[in-house]
Amino acid sequence: MLSLATVVALAATALAQKDGPAPGLNPDPTDTSALRLNGKAFPFDHLPFKADTASTERGTQTGYNLCNSTTAGQNSLCQTLIVNSLKDFCLFAPPEMKVIGDSEGETVAWCTQDHGARMIPAGALTGVQFIKTPSYVEVTGHIKQTFVNVPDGDFGGELDSGGQDTRGNPIGGLVYSNNLPASSGTYTQSRVWHEFIGGNIFCMKFCDSTAPNAAGICRHTLDTVGCNTNVPASYVDGVFLSCDGDDQAPVAIGVTDIPKSSNCQTFASTDLWPALPSATVAPGGSSSTTAGGSTPTKGASTTKGSTAGSGTSPSGTTSGSGADPSSTDGTGAAGSLRAGSYLVAAAVAGLVGAAVFA
């Protein structure tokens, strides 16, 4: 358990996240032993095996970031997201059937294309909208969440580049895109991002690290107010849409205006993802997809191959814990208040004068 002094300091840092550019880099942005995830930067062609090699009260990183053809499959523990387009994106979800509040630190990548991770099963995505703005890319939509190991009835919570101890949720989770405003077609890391999943809704926003207000637009301290506040969008089921759009206002309680969009194109899901694997969800909502996956082989091709992977995963301590979801904003994704130490932090935040938003 974290000391009260440490909890107070983390509360002040997390809750007082201000508008402005992305946080600065760590002294050595490639140092995997450093705690602060959003201060780390790795070239996509030089990813570490694990972005986080530290060990704290929450344990160790349970998956890995070096994902390739040797890790592909429904048991993969890949924790590197690729978010390029409506056709090609990943999201974080549990490695086994478990509520988000108890699995946030160990969630893994589930993808629509083969990126050395798990594949989102066919039929899971029932409506998706992808929007690119001058500052970020976002993906929102409806999902049969039991297909990706989120139990039926779980209203979920937030996964993000901050976390209750700056190590992120999942611990060591990285995000790359070749479609960020500053990407120019090359894979570029988003260091400030958030995702909500629960109530059969998901939303994700990945800010360009060079955006002038990346910290405000991708604020990750409003865990319990869900998608309508953090990622305001249309959330239309049965529609698969790709658009350009304006930036949303900085994330703040009570601000739910949907930004304007343009140049929209509509697609059929069968045209977008014709080769997704079949779902393996048993009656009652339990999934036969379990934790465990192949250890990455260095030098393996990054052009992904088979999606049938199996094997033994790197060992690690399960890190997630948290309270039941406490509220929802109507989109389903509620934010669970996180680990026990963060509950204490929230309780004492007033004592240190931290503001929820700038």
Sequence and secondary structure as in RCSB ss.txt:
>XXXX:A:sequence
MLSLATVVALAATALAQKDGPAPGLNPDPTDTSALRLNGKAFPFDHLPFKADTASTERGTQTGYNLCNSTTAGQN
SLCQTLIVNSLKDFCLFAPPEMKVIGDSEGETVAWCTQDHGARMIPAGALTGVQFIKTPSYVEVTGHIKQTFVNV
PDGDFGGELDSGGQDTRGNPIGGLVYSNNLPASSGTYTQSRVWHEFIGGNIFCMKFCDSTAPNAAGICRHTLDTV
GCNTNVPASYVDGVFLSCDGDDQAPVAIGVTDIPKSSNCQTFASTDLWPALPSATVAPGGSSSTTAGGSTPTKGA
STTKGSTAGSGTSPSGTTSGSGADPSSTDGTGAAGSLRAGSYLVAAAVAGLVGAAVFA
>XXXX:A:secstr
   HHHHHHHHHHHHT  SSS     SSTT TT S GGG    GGG  S S    BTTB   SBS  STTT BTT
  B EEEB SSSSBEEEE SSS  HHHHGGG EEEESS SSSEE  TTSEEEEEEEE SSEEEEEEEE GGGGT 
 TT   EEEESS TTSSTBTTT EEEES STTTTTS EE  EEEEEEETTEEEEEEE TTSTTHHHHT    TTS
HHHHHS     TT EEEEEE       TT      EEEEEEE HHHH TT     B GGG BS  S      TT 
 SS   SB  S             B    SSS   B  SHHHHHHHHHGGGGT  S  
